Amino acid sequence: MEDRDGPDLVRLLGGVFAEYPGCVLDVDAEEPWLRAPASSLERGWVVEHEGHARGCIALTTRGDGVVMLRKCYLDARLRGRGWGRRLVEEVLAAARAAGAPAVELWTDTRFVTAHRVYERLGFQPTGARRALDDLSDTEEWHYALRLSDGDGEA
């Protein structure tokens, strides 16, 4: 991911959000990371298709070493081709390489297709929910995947 991907990612998120009634993209108010994605995120990847970023994912690392999977979006035209799985696998590989004990994520309750991808890769819903109080009235579910038991054993 590079800062120059910002305009493509704005279009990507705008398209994804438009698929869901009530989802609103306000870059400056709620998604300012899109203005300079590489500079704003710890680490990120994009799927390039036809010369443009058509998918993205990022990670951040908490103080306890747990990796947080973030900003996972994929153009509708590329879904069902394994790109979403590959994006998540990039984060999992990076987390394993860093010795992270687990990977966690929060996902919009409306993103049902993404939930299936996460679950197929071993993520489990924890039962935690949160409301973001944002323009889209987003509610999210929490998922986690344990990578090791804390002693380096998976």
Backbone as ProteinMPNN parsed JSONL, in Angstrom:
{"seq_chain_A": "MEDRDGPDLVRLLGGVFAEYPGCVLDVDAEEPWLRAPASSLERGWVVEHEGHARGCIALTTRGDGVVMLRKCYLDARLRGRGWGRRLVEEVLAAARAAGAPAVELWTDTRFVTAHRVYERLGFQPTGARRALDDLSDTEEWHYALRLSDGDGEA", "coords_chain_A": {"N_chain_A": [[0.848, -1.174, 0.0], [0.497, 2.205, -0.806], [0.755, 5.784, -0.362], [-0.166, 7.012, -2.662], [-2.231, 5.391, -3.447], [-4.508, 6.324, -2.339], [-6.717, 7.87, -3.724], [-7.841, 5.779, -5.315], [-8.604, 4.032, -3.284], [-10.517, 5.554, -1.966], [-12.522, 5.547, -3.926], [-12.979, 2.782, -3.965], [-13.93, 2.196, -1.29], [-16.16, 3.87, -1.337], [-17.722, 2.574, -3.269], [-18.104, 0.046, -2.041], [-19.437, 0.784, 0.348], [-21.751, 1.856, -0.78], [-23.171, -0.381, -1.476], [-24.661, -1.133, 0.668], [-27.559, -0.283, 2.286], [-27.881, 2.803, 3.905], [-25.196, 3.031, 4.573], [-22.574, 5.318, 4.71], [-20.017, 7.185, 3.231], [-17.805, 9.39, 4.451], [-15.053, 10.855, 3.963], [-13.327, 12.834, 5.156], [-14.507, 13.25, 7.68], [-14.72, 10.687, 8.84], [-13.021, 8.732, 7.744], [-10.25, 9.554, 7.427], [-7.774, 8.394, 6.994], [-7.708, 7.551, 4.397], [-6.701, 9.586, 2.842], [-3.935, 9.493, 2.955], [-2.96, 6.634, 2.912], [-0.748, 4.755, 3.354], [0.936, 6.192, 5.033], [-0.7, 6.492, 7.191], [-1.349, 4.062, 8.289], [-0.133, 1.177, 10.023], [0.781, -1.074, 8.533], [-0.001, -2.14, 5.249], [-1.796, -3.615, 2.467], [-2.625, -3.82, -1.013], [-4.894, -4.912, -3.577], [-4.204, -4.904, -6.849], [-5.808, -4.198, -9.859], [-6.304, -3.961, -13.242], [-4.693, -1.687, -13.259], [-5.416, -0.212, -11.014], [-6.0, 0.207, -7.468], [-8.006, -2.153, -6.104], [-8.764, -3.508, -3.935], [-8.138, -3.845, -0.419], [-6.263, -4.178, 2.636], [-5.224, -3.983, 6.036], [-3.038, -3.82, 8.911], [-2.661, -3.422, 12.439], [-0.669, -3.363, 15.393], [-1.234, -4.258, 18.659], [-0.225, -3.246, 21.99], [0.138, -5.593, 23.454], [1.016, -7.349, 21.601], [-0.865, -8.575, 20.001], [-2.221, -8.792, 16.788], [-4.207, -6.595, 14.945], [-6.5, -6.991, 12.477], [-7.4, -4.879, 9.879], [-9.351, -2.58, 7.896], [-10.351, -4.06, 5.64], [-11.385, -4.411, 2.484], [-13.004, -5.103, -0.611], [-13.443, -4.798, -4.052], [-16.585, -5.381, -5.534], [-16.613, -6.687, -7.994], [-14.432, -8.326, -7.92], [-14.847, -10.189, -5.996], [-15.339, -13.535, -4.78], [-13.31, -14.78, -6.087], [-11.16, -15.515, -4.638], [-9.584, -13.426, -3.747], [-10.187, -11.968, -1.4], [-9.658, -13.875, 0.602], [-6.91, -14.199, 0.134], [-5.961, -11.648, 0.811], [-6.519, -11.581, 3.593], [-4.894, -13.711, 4.346], [-2.379, -12.558, 3.925], [-2.174, -10.794, 6.097], [-2.301, -12.676, 8.171], [0.064, -14.137, 7.693], [1.991, -12.146, 8.124], [1.48, -11.619, 10.813], [2.119, -14.087, 12.0], [4.852, -14.212, 11.325], [5.773, -12.158, 12.901], [5.464, -13.232, 15.36], [3.059, -12.951, 16.695], [0.544, -13.561, 19.145], [-2.118, -13.786, 18.485], [-4.706, -12.912, 16.115], [-7.025, -10.395, 15.727], [-10.209, -8.886, 14.926], [-12.642, -6.38, 14.07], [-15.785, -6.342, 12.58], [-18.187, -5.023, 10.366], [-21.564, -5.656, 10.96], [-23.116, -5.976, 8.729], [-21.542, -7.013, 6.706], [-21.663, -9.749, 5.577], [-20.571, -11.619, 3.734], [-17.826, -11.263, 4.129], [-17.644, -12.2, 6.75], [-17.958, -14.94, 6.401], [-15.61, -15.559, 5.0], [-13.655, -14.937, 6.957], [-14.359, -16.827, 8.942], [-13.931, -19.262, 7.569], [-11.193, -19.2, 7.482], [-10.516, -19.703, 10.044], [-11.115, -17.856, 12.062], [-13.021, -16.998, 14.926], [-16.199, -15.924, 16.089], [-16.396, -13.794, 18.892], [-18.498, -13.007, 20.386], [-18.627, -10.458, 21.296], [-19.858, -7.181, 20.787], [-20.06, -3.954, 19.233], [-21.13, -0.572, 18.984], [-20.552, 1.989, 16.68], [-21.435, 4.593, 16.566], [-21.449, 6.247, 14.297], [-21.783, 7.933, 11.08], [-22.993, 6.001, 9.516], [-24.358, 4.452, 11.258], [-23.141, 2.164, 12.344], [-22.805, -1.157, 13.492], [-20.661, -3.491, 14.963], [-19.153, -6.77, 14.943], [-16.976, -8.799, 16.873], [-14.129, -10.752, 16.101], [-11.779, -13.442, 16.544], [-8.608, -15.073, 16.19], [-6.57, -17.43, 17.406], [-3.093, -17.707, 17.377], [-0.875, -18.712, 18.725], [0.039, -20.266, 21.852], [1.22, -18.58, 23.592], [3.651, -19.507, 24.366], [5.003, -19.732, 22.085], [4.0, -21.843, 20.725], [1.828, -23.094, 18.293]], "CA_chain_A": [[0.0, 0.0, 0.0], [1.227, 3.466, -0.886], [-0.128, 6.945, -0.224], [-0.781, 7.316, -3.961], [-3.426, 4.541, -3.605], [-5.638, 6.984, -1.68], [-7.903, 8.109, -4.559], [-8.456, 4.499, -5.662], [-9.245, 3.472, -2.099], [-11.746, 6.329, -1.75], [-13.515, 4.981, -4.852], [-13.284, 1.425, -3.505], [-14.813, 2.243, -0.128], [-17.433, 4.454, -1.767], [-18.479, 1.515, -3.929], [-18.502, -0.963, -1.053], [-20.45, 1.358, 1.228], [-22.989, 2.05, -1.55], [-23.882, -1.66, -1.562], [-25.403, -1.354, 1.906], [-28.418, 0.856, 2.618], [-27.528, 3.543, 5.108], [-23.744, 3.219, 4.721], [-22.16, 6.625, 4.215], [-18.578, 7.437, 3.27], [-17.367, 10.774, 4.613], [-13.618, 10.654, 4.134], [-12.717, 13.759, 6.103], [-15.075, 13.107, 9.019], [-14.627, 9.363, 9.448], [-12.006, 7.859, 7.136], [-9.156, 10.402, 6.947], [-6.635, 7.57, 6.593], [-7.743, 7.389, 2.945], [-5.941, 10.67, 2.204], [-2.528, 9.049, 2.899], [-3.108, 5.337, 3.58], [0.502, 4.142, 3.816], [1.439, 6.994, 6.145], [-1.664, 6.471, 8.286], [-1.536, 2.709, 8.794], [1.124, 0.491, 10.345], [1.163, -1.875, 7.362], [-1.183, -2.42, 4.44], [-1.648, -4.223, 1.152], [-3.712, -3.593, -1.955], [-5.052, -5.749, -4.763], [-4.254, -4.063, -8.043], [-6.49, -4.81, -11.0], [-6.449, -2.989, -14.323], [-3.957, -0.47, -12.94], [-5.965, 0.522, -9.871], [-6.216, -0.526, -6.226], [-9.408, -2.611, -6.072], [-8.956, -4.189, -2.662], [-7.136, -3.44, 0.555], [-6.294, -4.697, 4.002], [-4.147, -3.409, 6.838], [-2.936, -4.343, 10.267], [-1.999, -2.667, 13.499], [-0.252, -4.256, 16.461], [-1.485, -3.728, 19.999], [0.895, -3.336, 22.919], [0.307, -6.976, 23.91], [1.474, -8.151, 20.473], [-1.98, -9.05, 19.173], [-2.385, -8.059, 15.536], [-5.581, -6.243, 14.601], [-6.782, -6.923, 11.047], [-8.196, -3.67, 9.687], [-9.54, -1.965, 6.574], [-10.471, -5.098, 4.617], [-12.421, -4.078, 1.502], [-12.728, -5.667, -1.925], [-14.387, -4.439, -5.11], [-17.563, -6.451, -5.763], [-16.281, -7.426, -9.214], [-13.341, -9.262, -7.653], [-15.237, -11.149, -4.962], [-15.588, -14.895, -5.236], [-12.139, -15.239, -6.841], [-10.086, -15.819, -3.699], [-8.801, -12.248, -3.378], [-10.415, -11.653, 0.008], [-8.899, -14.864, 1.372], [-5.484, -13.887, -0.005], [-5.673, -10.458, 1.609], [-6.477, -11.983, 5.008], [-3.705, -14.541, 4.524], [-1.213, -11.669, 4.051], [-2.133, -10.339, 7.49], [-1.964, -13.826, 9.01], [1.484, -14.437, 7.506], [2.751, -11.096, 8.805], [1.299, -11.815, 12.256], [2.921, -15.258, 12.388], [6.258, -13.84, 11.219], [6.079, -11.27, 14.027], [5.27, -13.965, 16.608], [1.832, -12.503, 17.369], [-0.219, -14.66, 19.734], [-3.47, -13.856, 17.934], [-5.178, -11.856, 15.225], [-8.411, -10.036, 16.031], [-10.798, -7.895, 14.033], [-14.027, -5.943, 14.214], [-16.377, -6.305, 11.245], [-19.553, -4.517, 10.265], [-22.542, -6.753, 10.971], [-23.714, -6.103, 7.393], [-20.586, -7.595, 5.754], [-21.862, -11.186, 5.767], [-19.611, -12.373, 2.922], [-16.536, -11.189, 4.825], [-17.702, -13.071, 7.929], [-17.723, -16.315, 5.934], [-14.175, -15.675, 4.694], [-12.942, -14.989, 8.23], [-14.647, -18.097, 9.61], [-13.238, -20.342, 6.834], [-9.773, -19.114, 7.804], [-10.333, -20.079, 11.441], [-11.563, -16.848, 13.022], [-14.239, -17.326, 15.649], [-16.843, -14.773, 16.73], [-16.224, -13.822, 20.349], [-19.746, -12.59, 21.021], [-18.575, -9.023, 21.608], [-20.434, -6.257, 19.804], [-19.92, -2.543, 19.574], [-21.744, 0.42, 18.1], [-19.565, 3.03, 16.414], [-22.036, 5.934, 16.622], [-20.954, 6.964, 13.136], [-22.815, 8.357, 10.128], [-23.655, 4.821, 8.952], [-24.987, 3.724, 12.357], [-22.479, 0.869, 12.258], [-22.59, -2.097, 14.583], [-19.625, -4.438, 14.577], [-18.907, -7.988, 15.7], [-15.567, -9.078, 17.118], [-13.642, -12.09, 15.76], [-10.403, -13.679, 16.967], [-7.93, -16.292, 15.768], [-5.374, -17.656, 18.223], [-1.982, -18.23, 16.591], [0.028, -19.46, 19.598], [-0.411, -20.329, 23.245], [2.028, -17.681, 24.404], [4.972, -20.103, 24.482], [5.494, -19.933, 20.728], [3.359, -23.025, 20.129], [0.563, -22.806, 17.605]], "C_chain_A": [[0.892, 1.236, 0.0], [0.239, 4.622, -0.735], [-0.824, 7.277, -1.539], [-2.002, 6.439, -4.25], [-4.676, 5.216, -3.045], [-6.857, 7.22, -2.559], [-8.608, 6.815, -4.99], [-9.193, 3.914, -4.468], [-10.5, 4.247, -1.715], [-12.85, 5.785, -2.652], [-13.947, 3.579, -4.415], [-14.259, 1.454, -2.342], [-16.16, 2.857, -0.474], [-18.312, 3.415, -2.429], [-18.971, 0.459, -2.962], [-19.606, -0.417, -0.171], [-21.789, 1.518, 0.503], [-23.797, 0.761, -1.678], [-24.827, -1.88, -0.383], [-26.243, -0.129, 2.235], [-27.99, 1.506, 3.936], [-26.04, 3.719, 5.34], [-23.333, 4.505, 4.015], [-20.64, 6.731, 4.3], [-18.343, 8.938, 3.334], [-15.888, 10.694, 4.969], [-13.059, 11.549, 5.229], [-13.237, 13.581, 7.525], [-14.763, 11.757, 9.657], [-13.534, 8.441, 8.897], [-10.821, 8.67, 6.611], [-7.907, 9.62, 6.538], [-6.563, 7.397, 5.083], [-6.943, 8.468, 2.214], [-4.465, 10.295, 2.036], [-2.461, 7.673, 3.57], [-1.81, 4.733, 4.105], [1.071, 4.882, 5.02], [0.553, 6.89, 7.376], [-1.794, 5.112, 8.96], [-0.177, 2.063, 9.059], [1.655, -0.303, 9.157], [-0.099, -2.19, 6.574], [-0.815, -2.986, 3.086], [-2.829, -3.826, 0.282], [-3.736, -4.699, -2.997], [-5.14, -4.789, -5.928], [-4.889, -4.853, -9.176], [-6.725, -3.71, -12.028], [-5.84, -1.639, -13.954], [-4.459, 0.333, -11.76], [-6.07, -0.387, -8.651], [-7.704, -0.86, -6.127], [-9.734, -3.394, -4.815], [-7.878, -3.737, -1.708], [-7.337, -4.172, 1.867], [-5.12, -4.075, 4.734], [-4.099, -4.111, 8.184], [-2.353, -3.282, 11.174], [-1.657, -3.686, 14.58], [-0.492, -3.571, 17.798], [-0.243, -3.901, 20.869], [1.164, -4.745, 23.424], [0.74, -7.911, 22.785], [0.382, -8.695, 19.581], [-2.091, -8.157, 17.946], [-3.874, -7.83, 15.301], [-5.686, -6.144, 13.087], [-7.732, -5.752, 10.836], [-8.366, -3.37, 8.208], [-9.593, -2.995, 5.443], [-11.677, -4.793, 3.725], [-12.008, -4.647, 0.154], [-13.848, -5.282, -2.882], [-15.302, -5.633, -5.394], [-17.225, -7.297, -6.979], [-15.168, -8.452, -9.005], [-13.686, -10.305, -6.599], [-15.535, -12.509, -5.58], [-14.432, -15.482, -6.032], [-10.944, -15.537, -5.934], [-9.27, -14.632, -3.244], [-8.978, -11.87, -1.912], [-9.631, -12.584, 0.913], [-7.41, -14.53, 1.317], [-5.094, -12.645, 0.79], [-5.558, -10.82, 3.092], [-5.244, -12.835, 5.276], [-2.426, -13.711, 4.6], [-1.065, -11.185, 5.495], [-1.744, -11.496, 8.405], [-0.482, -14.177, 8.9], [2.353, -13.408, 8.226], [2.664, -11.264, 10.321], [2.137, -12.998, 12.749], [4.409, -14.922, 12.365], [6.699, -12.957, 12.383], [5.928, -11.975, 15.379], [4.048, -13.541, 17.384], [1.088, -13.698, 17.95], [-1.597, -14.851, 19.104], [-3.683, -12.73, 16.936], [-6.641, -11.634, 15.568], [-8.901, -9.016, 15.019], [-12.201, -7.546, 14.505], [-14.583, -5.834, 12.808], [-17.824, -5.847, 11.311], [-20.516, -5.701, 10.184], [-23.165, -6.983, 9.6], [-22.82, -6.85, 6.406], [-20.55, -9.12, 5.876], [-20.863, -12.018, 4.957], [-18.243, -12.379, 3.586], [-16.53, -12.111, 6.035], [-17.416, -14.513, 7.528], [-16.249, -16.533, 5.616], [-13.389, -15.807, 5.998], [-13.133, -16.35, 8.898], [-13.968, -19.266, 8.903], [-11.749, -20.362, 7.129], [-9.49, -19.349, 9.285], [-10.712, -19.052, 12.479], [-12.878, -17.297, 13.647], [-14.866, -16.044, 16.196], [-16.704, -14.9, 18.247], [-17.514, -13.499, 21.095], [-19.772, -11.114, 21.384], [-19.145, -8.224, 20.437], [-20.114, -4.841, 20.234], [-20.639, -1.698, 18.531], [-20.732, 1.544, 17.921], [-20.118, 4.447, 16.532], [-21.505, 6.811, 15.505], [-22.105, 7.326, 12.202], [-23.614, 7.183, 9.555], [-24.37, 3.997, 10.008], [-24.46, 2.284, 12.414], [-22.481, 0.123, 13.581], [-21.576, -3.098, 14.088], [-19.598, -5.643, 15.512], [-17.41, -8.198, 15.792], [-15.261, -10.539, 16.783], [-12.2, -12.216, 16.231], [-9.907, -15.014, 16.43], [-6.656, -16.393, 16.588], [-4.293, -18.273, 17.339], [-1.014, -19.043, 17.431], [-0.503, -19.403, 21.027], [0.381, -19.422, 24.18], [3.438, -18.2, 24.63], [5.58, -20.37, 23.111], [4.89, -21.139, 20.034], [2.04, -22.649, 19.505], [-0.48, -23.83, 17.972]], "O_chain_A": [[1.899, 1.302, 0.706], [-0.961, 4.459, -0.954], [-1.951, 7.772, -1.533], [-2.738, 6.71, -5.199], [-5.787, 4.73, -3.256], [-7.954, 6.809, -2.181], [-9.837, 6.765, -5.025], [-10.283, 3.362, -4.617], [-11.45, 3.662, -1.194], [-13.979, 5.583, -2.204], [-15.126, 3.232, -4.484], [-15.305, 0.808, -2.395], [-17.192, 2.419, 0.035], [-19.517, 3.373, -2.182], [-20.118, 0.021, -3.044], [-20.615, -1.089, 0.039], [-22.845, 1.334, 1.107], [-24.994, 0.814, -1.961], [-25.705, -2.739, -0.449], [-25.697, 0.955, 2.442], [-27.771, 0.829, 4.941], [-25.647, 4.483, 6.221], [-23.703, 4.742, 2.866], [-20.048, 6.403, 5.329], [-18.644, 9.666, 2.389], [-15.523, 10.492, 6.127], [-12.385, 11.064, 6.138], [-12.478, 13.746, 8.48], [-14.563, 11.675, 10.869], [-13.172, 7.462, 9.549], [-10.423, 8.493, 5.459], [-7.068, 10.144, 5.805], [-5.492, 7.128, 4.538], [-6.55, 8.264, 1.065], [-3.819, 10.731, 1.082], [-1.954, 7.561, 4.686], [-1.792, 4.236, 5.231], [1.628, 4.261, 5.925], [1.002, 7.168, 8.488], [-2.294, 5.021, 10.081], [0.808, 2.375, 8.39], [2.834, -0.214, 8.816], [-1.145, -2.476, 7.157], [0.317, -2.857, 2.621], [-3.91, -3.53, 0.79], [-2.72, -5.34, -3.264], [-6.044, -3.955, -5.989], [-4.555, -6.013, -9.416], [-7.279, -2.657, -11.711], [-6.386, -0.586, -14.284], [-3.985, 1.443, -11.521], [-6.211, -1.603, -8.783], [-8.55, 0.032, -6.074], [-10.851, -3.884, -4.652], [-6.814, -3.292, -2.137], [-8.407, -4.702, 2.165], [-4.131, -3.685, 4.113], [-4.989, -4.883, 8.544], [-1.649, -2.373, 10.735], [-2.281, -4.744, 14.668], [-0.022, -2.459, 18.041], [0.68, -4.629, 20.505], [2.297, -5.066, 23.785], [0.823, -9.123, 22.981], [0.67, -9.226, 18.509], [-2.059, -6.931, 18.047], [-4.69, -8.741, 15.438], [-5.03, -5.3, 12.476], [-8.746, -5.636, 11.524], [-7.605, -3.859, 7.373], [-8.95, -2.818, 4.408], [-12.828, -4.902, 4.148], [-10.826, -4.675, -0.187], [-15.031, -5.418, -2.572], [-14.834, -6.768, -5.484], [-17.514, -8.493, -7.002], [-14.986, -9.347, -9.83], [-12.893, -11.211, -6.341], [-15.929, -12.614, -6.741], [-14.559, -16.57, -6.594], [-9.84, -15.784, -6.421], [-8.353, -14.791, -2.439], [-8.01, -11.489, -1.253], [-9.009, -12.142, 1.878], [-6.726, -14.574, 2.339], [-4.014, -12.598, 1.377], [-4.611, -10.411, 3.764], [-4.614, -12.696, 6.325], [-1.478, -14.114, 5.273], [0.037, -11.172, 6.044], [-0.94, -11.315, 9.319], [0.158, -14.481, 9.907], [3.341, -13.767, 8.867], [3.653, -11.076, 11.029], [2.784, -12.914, 13.793], [5.146, -15.299, 13.276], [7.856, -13.001, 12.8], [6.225, -11.392, 16.421], [3.986, -13.739, 18.597], [1.011, -14.745, 17.308], [-2.177, -15.935, 19.176], [-2.951, -11.74, 16.913], [-7.407, -12.59, 15.685], [-8.107, -8.364, 14.342], [-12.849, -8.301, 15.23], [-13.92, -5.288, 11.926], [-18.58, -6.239, 12.2], [-20.292, -6.638, 9.418], [-23.686, -8.066, 9.331], [-23.302, -7.281, 5.359], [-19.526, -9.7, 6.235], [-20.361, -13.025, 5.455], [-17.57, -13.41, 3.599], [-15.513, -12.743, 6.32], [-16.709, -15.228, 8.238], [-15.699, -17.587, 5.934], [-12.546, -16.695, 6.124], [-12.167, -16.954, 9.365], [-13.476, -20.177, 9.568], [-11.109, -21.41, 7.04], [-8.35, -19.21, 9.73], [-10.641, -19.339, 13.674], [-13.729, -17.893, 12.988], [-14.16, -15.175, 16.707], [-16.874, -15.982, 18.808], [-17.6, -13.7, 22.306], [-20.821, -10.578, 21.739], [-18.937, -8.553, 19.269], [-19.923, -4.553, 21.415], [-20.739, -2.066, 17.36], [-20.125, 1.999, 18.89], [-19.346, 5.405, 16.591], [-21.154, 7.97, 15.724], [-23.267, 7.054, 12.505], [-24.767, 7.345, 9.158], [-24.935, 2.949, 9.693], [-25.226, 1.326, 12.519], [-22.2, 0.687, 14.638], [-21.617, -3.513, 12.93], [-19.96, -5.561, 16.686], [-16.665, -7.817, 14.889], [-16.022, -11.442, 17.128], [-11.479, -11.222, 16.309], [-10.678, -15.955, 16.242], [-5.769, -15.546, 16.48], [-4.548, -19.25, 16.634], [-0.388, -19.972, 16.919], [-1.374, -18.598, 21.356], [0.234, -19.487, 25.401], [4.324, -17.448, 25.034], [6.541, -21.129, 22.98], [5.226, -21.431, 18.887], [1.225, -21.961, 20.121], [-1.611, -23.758, 17.493]]}, "name": "protein", "num_of_chains": 1, "seq": "MEDRDGPDLVRLLGGVFAEYPGCVLDVDAEEPWLRAPASSLERGWVVEHEGHARGCIALTTRGDGVVMLRKCYLDARLRGRGWGRRLVEEVLAAARAAGAPAVELWTDTRFVTAHRVYERLGFQPTGARRALDDLSDTEEWHYALRLSDGDGEA"}
